[in-house]
Amino acid sequence: MTADASRGAQAPPELVQLLTPEGERVEHPDYDIDLTPEEIRALYRDLVLVRRVDLEAVALQRQGELGIWASLLGQEAAQIGSGRALTDADMAFPTYREHGVAWCRGVDPVNLLGLFRGVNHGGWDPAEHNFHLYTIVIGSQTLHAVGYAMGIQRDGAVGENGAATIVYFGDGATSQGDVNESFIWASVFNAPVVFFCQNNQWAISEPLEKQSRIPLYRRASGFGFPGVRVDGNDVFACLAVTRKALTDARSGQGPVLIEAFTYRMGAHTTSDDPTRYRVQDELEAWKLKDPIERVRAYLFKNQLADQAFFDEVDAEADELGRDVRKRCLEMPDPEPLAIFDHVYTEPHRLMDEERAAFASYLSGFETEEGGR
């Protein structure tokens, strides 16, 4: 039985796994990784802190402080593992759920919240972090990533010390034309891009079997490049597989499709009610594969961390949650005319006319005292 036939039953045999749900280290003939105790503890810290930011954001939305939020709950290992595989030169193209990758790229979590609070258009400089702005349109970022990768080729920035791109999308996005077109362009031009599909089993309310009759990673072969399926709840495996794929892409071996087999533990977004389309037993089965608990178990079993370390990380997470909440609530509302800023890099006549018309409209709300 494969997980395609029964989500949550057991992992499919072709899955790359280096750390079992019980916290046992296993070997794989094609992928391995040698991590120091410090690096493993750092990965654990990443997982815990990112989950804390996510839970705080969900709470803020429920309290009316965010318009919406797309939770990453359950997908932390896929994002932290792949995010920590990136070099400073690599460029990442996210959807709207890659809060863990944003963390790895040094983006302030509060800047993420600003987008969902409606006070900025993204909140960070993509060039500063090599992390593109969130993309709401499903799948369009795959084309952007391939175009960027082709630019890397033309700039001669490939090679051992060169750069590659990685683009994130979900299982539902694989049905989009943009994604399939990006596969074609990447294959034909041998672009240095890694397609990272987080298969969380549900495209909003549509199950995986409504998206594909074969495992998603096998689709790559039809476009002429390799695909691999990794345990998306195993941060070790996600790091190892993504690191190799990026290395291959930089060295001129072309694109790779990674299917991170994971599960969306929360709602699609905070406007969604998953109890209407999935059963509790499925959720309970995936709770046993929690990405944080398996690393915690590994650290305990191998005496690589004591209770003081875990208490320290938990305390840091609580402090981070308080800080994120405080700074989120303190974010000022933008001036109405700020919506026209940063649309074009140079002056634009039509934009100037629209700005002037909107300013005239707003002036009609001014009071006799000059306020609004």
N, C-alpha and C positions, 0 to 999 in steps of 0.2 A: 504494500500500500504506500502510495506517495502522498505528500502533502497536497498535491493537486487534487487528489481524489477526496481527501478529508483534511481540511485545514485544521491544524492543531493536533492531528493524530501522531505523526512522526515525521522526521526529516527525510526528504528524498535521498536516495543513495548517492546521487551525483553531487551532493552538497559539500563544499569545502568548509571544514570545521576544524579548528585548532583548540577550542576550549568548549567542553561539553556544558550543558545546563547545570550539571552537578559540580562544576569547577575543576574538572579533570583535564589535564593537558594531553592532547593527542597529536600524532604526527600526520603529515600529508606528504605524499611523494613529490608533489609539484610546488607546494607552498610551505614555507617554514619561516619562522621569525625568531630572532634571538633578542629578547628584551631584558634589560637590567631590572632589578627590583625597583629602582627609582622610577623607571619608565612605566612600569606596571602600576605603581601607586599614582603616578601622574594621570594615567588613563582613567583609573578609578575616580580620581578627583574630578576630571572633566565630565565623566558620566553623571556624577552626583550633582555637580553644580548646574549643568545644563538642564537636568530634570527639574531642579529647584526653580530656575528661571521660568521654565515652561509652566509649572504648576502655579507660580505666582501670576503669570500672564492670564491663565484660565480664570483664576479668582478675580483678577481685575476686570476681566470682561463680564463675568457674572454680576459684578457690582456696578456695571454701567460705565466703567472707566475706559474700556476699549470697545470699538465698534464690533470687532470680530477677532478671533484668534484661531490659528491652525496649529493644533498641538502635535508635538513630536513624540509623545509618550509611547514607549516601546521601541522606538527607532533610534535611540541614542547611540547604540554601538555602531550602527551603519554609518551614522554621520560623524561621530568622533573618530572611528577607525579610518574612514576615507579622508576625513579632514586633516588628520595628523600625518597622512601619507604625502600630502602636498609639500612642495618646496616653495620658497618665497617667489620664485619665478613663475610658477604655475598659476593659471587663472581659473577660477571656479564660477560656474553659472548655476544659480539656485532656482528653485521654484519659490514657494511662499512658506515652506515648512522647514527649511534647512537652518534652523536656529543653532544646531550643534556645529555645523560647518562654519557658520558666522563666528561662533565662539573661537573656533580654531584659527580663524583668520584675524582675530583681534578686533572684531566689531563689538562696540559697546551694546549690551543687550537692550539698554534703554532706547537706543536708536531703532531697534527692531520694533519696539512697542510704539514708537512715535508714528510709524506708518499705519499701524492698526488703530491708533488713537485719532488719526486724521490731522496731525500737526506737522507732518513733513511728507515729502515724496519718496522717501527711502532712508534718508538720514545719514548716509555715509558715502565717502568717495570711493568708487570701485577701484580706481587706480592706486589709491593708498593701500588698500587691503588685498588687492587682486581677488576681489570678491564682488561679483556683479550685483546690481540691485535686484530685489525680489521680482519675479515674473509671475503675474497673476494669470495671464493667458496660458492655457494648458498646452505645453509642448513647444511653444515658440522659442524658448531659450536654447533648445537643441540646435536650431539653425544659427543662432548667435554664436554659440560655442564652436561650431564647425567653421564658421566664417573667421572667427578669431584664430582658430588653429591653422587655417590656411594662411592667415597673415603671418603667423609664427614661421611657417615654412618659407614664405617669400622674404621674410626679414633675415633668413639664415640663422634663426635662433633655436635650431634643433641640435641634437647631439647629447652627449653624456651630461654636460652642464647646461643644457638648454632648457626649454620650457614645453609644457603641454597644457591642454585644457581638460577640465572635467565638468560634466554637465549632469545635473540631477533631475530626475523626473519619476513619476509613479507608474504603477502598472496600468492605470487607466489611460495615461498619456500615450502608451504604445499603440493605441488605436487611432491616434491623431495623425493626419497627413503630414504635418510639419516634422514629426519625429521620424517617420519613414523616409521622408525626403532628405533629412539630415543624415540618415544612415547611408543613403545612396551617395551623397556628395562626399562624406567622410571616406567611404570605401574607394570610390573612383580616384580621389585625390590623395589617398593614403594619409589623411590628415592626422596629426598627433592629438587625438581626442579620446577621452575615456567616457563612455556613456554609463552613468551609474543609475540604474533603475532600482528604486526602493519598492519592492513588491510587498506592500503591506496587506495584500489579499482583497482589499476593497477599494473600488473606484467610487467613492461616496457610498452608494447603496448597491452597486453592481459588483458581484463576486468575480473572482479571477476567471472562472470558467466562461464568463460572458465576454472576456477579452481575448482569450487565446485557447486553442485546442492543444497546444504544446507548451512546455515550459518556455518562459519568455527568453531566457538566455540562448535558446536554440535558434531563435529568429536571426541572430547575427550571421549564421552560416549562409542564409539565403542572400545576404548582402555582400558576402565575401570577406568577412573578418571574424575573428574568434569571439566566443562568448563563454562566460563562466558563471556558475551559480555559487554564492557564498552564504553561509549562515549569517544573516543580517543582525542577529542578536549576539554575535561573537565578535567582540572588538578586536581580538588578536587576528582572526581570519580576515576581517574587513580591512585591517591595516596591511596585512601581508599581500592580499590579492590586489588591492588598489595600488600599493607601492610597486608591485611588479608590472601592472598594467601601465602605469605612468612611465616607468623606466623604459618599457618596450615602446611606448608612443614617442618618447623623446628620442629614442635611438633610431627612429625611422621605420618601425615595424607596423605603423598605422593604428587604426582604431581598435578598441576592445569594448565589448558590452559586458558589464557586470550586473548581474541580477542579485540584489541583496534580499534574500528570502526572510522577511520579517513580518511584523503584525502591528497594525494600528490599534493600540490599546484604548485610545479615546475616540471621540467623535471625529468625523472628517474636519469639521470646524465647529465652533461653539454654536452655530445655527443648526446643527445636525443632531438627530436623535437616533443613534445606532441600534437602540433596543427595538426599533421597528423592523429591522431587516436581518439581524444576526442573533444567535442564541447565546445564552450565558455560558453554556458548557464550552463553547469554542474559546471564549475569553479566558475561562479558568484554565484550560489546557495551555494557553500561551503564557499565562502568569508563571508557570513553572519554568519557562525559558527566559526569564527576565535577564536583560543584559547586564544590569548592575550586580545582581545577586551572584551570578556565576563568577565575576571577577572578585567579589568580596570573599566567596568561598575559596577561590584559588589562593588568595593572599593569606587567608587563615590557615588553610591546610599546609601550606608551604612555609608558614611562619615568617612571612615577608612583611607583615604588618600586625600591630597589636591593637587592643581596644582603644588605646589613647589616640592612635592615628584615625580610626573611624570616627571617634567622638570629635576630633579636631575638624575633620572634613564636614561632618554634620553641622557643627557650629558655624563653619565658614559658609555653608549653604544657607543657613538661616539668616546670617548677616547679609549675604548677597540678596536674598529675597526681600529683606527689609529695605535695603538700599535701592533696589530696582523699583519697588513700590513707591518709595518716597520721591525719587527723581521722576518717575512717571507722572505722579500727581502734580509735580511742580512744573512740568513742561508747559510753557505759555502757548496760547493759541496764536497762530500766525496772523499777520495782517492779511486781509482779504486779497489784496493785490499781489501778494507773494506767490499766488498760484501761477503767475506768468513768469516767475523767475526760473532760470535754468532749463527752459524748454528748448531753446536753441543756443548754440555757443556764440553766435554773432547776432547783432541787431537784425530784427525781422519786421518788415513793414506791416504785414497783416497782424502780427502779434502786438505791435505798438498800437494799431488801431483798435484792437479788441480790448487792450488794457485801458485805453482812454475811454472807450464806451462803458466799460464796467465801472471805472472810476466815476464817470458822470452819473451812472445809475446809483452807486453808493452814496453820492453826495445828496441825493434826494431824501436820504434818511437822517441827515444831519439836523439837529435841533437848533433852536434860536441861539443857544449858548455855544454852538459850534461842536457839540459832541454828537455821538450816535446812540 
